[in-house]
Amino acid sequence: MELECGRTYVIRLCSGEIREWRFDGRDARGLAWWRDVETGLGFSEAGLLYAWEILPAGEGDG
């Protein structure tokens, strides 16, 4: 899946929690940077300590 910079994605964490993260792009090392929409906190994929997946459009709504 090609990620779009500035787009918000619905994410399911391994706990089953649903979050919204905005993709902020890749750095010079190629690491993906995200921002949690609710908390405003930014982080790279290298800092994630749990499993997660991007849900297809329409899933996780409601």
C-alpha positions as CSV (number, residue, x, y, z in Angstrom):
1,M,0.0,0.0,0.0
2,E,1.4,3.4,-1.0
3,L,0.8,5.8,1.9
4,E,-0.3,9.4,1.1
5,C,1.4,12.2,3.1
6,G,-1.1,14.2,5.1
7,R,-3.8,11.5,4.9
8,T,-5.5,10.1,8.0
9,Y,-5.7,6.3,8.3
10,V,-7.8,4.2,10.6
11,I,-5.5,1.9,12.6
12,R,-6.3,-1.2,14.6
13,L,-3.8,-1.9,17.4
14,C,-3.1,-5.5,18.6
15,S,-5.3,-4.7,21.6
16,G,-8.2,-4.2,19.2
17,E,-8.3,-0.4,19.9
18,I,-9.1,1.7,16.9
19,R,-7.1,4.9,16.4
20,E,-6.8,7.5,13.7
21,W,-3.2,8.4,12.6
22,R,-2.1,10.9,10.0
23,F,0.8,9.9,7.9
24,D,3.4,12.7,8.0
25,G,5.8,11.2,5.4
26,R,9.2,9.5,5.5
27,D,12.5,10.8,6.8
28,A,15.9,10.5,5.1
29,R,16.3,6.9,6.5
30,G,13.0,5.9,5.0
31,L,11.2,5.6,8.4
32,A,7.5,6.4,8.3
33,W,6.3,9.2,10.7
34,W,2.8,9.4,12.1
35,R,0.7,11.7,14.2
36,D,-2.1,10.4,16.5
37,V,-5.1,12.6,15.6
38,E,-6.6,12.5,19.1
39,T,-3.5,13.2,21.1
40,G,-1.4,15.2,18.6
41,L,1.7,13.2,19.4
42,G,4.1,12.4,16.6
43,F,6.1,9.2,16.3
44,S,8.1,7.1,13.9
45,E,7.4,3.4,13.1
46,A,10.7,2.6,14.7
47,G,9.3,3.7,18.1
48,L,6.2,1.5,18.0
49,L,6.4,-1.3,20.5
50,Y,3.2,-3.1,19.5
51,A,1.6,-4.6,16.4
52,W,-0.9,-2.6,14.3
53,E,-2.6,-2.6,10.9
54,I,-4.1,-0.1,8.6
55,L,-7.8,-0.9,8.1
56,P,-9.3,-0.7,4.6
57,A,-11.5,2.4,4.0
58,G,-14.9,2.1,5.7
59,E,-13.7,-0.4,8.4
60,G,-13.5,0.8,12.0
61,D,-16.3,3.4,11.4
62,G,-19.0,3.7,13.9
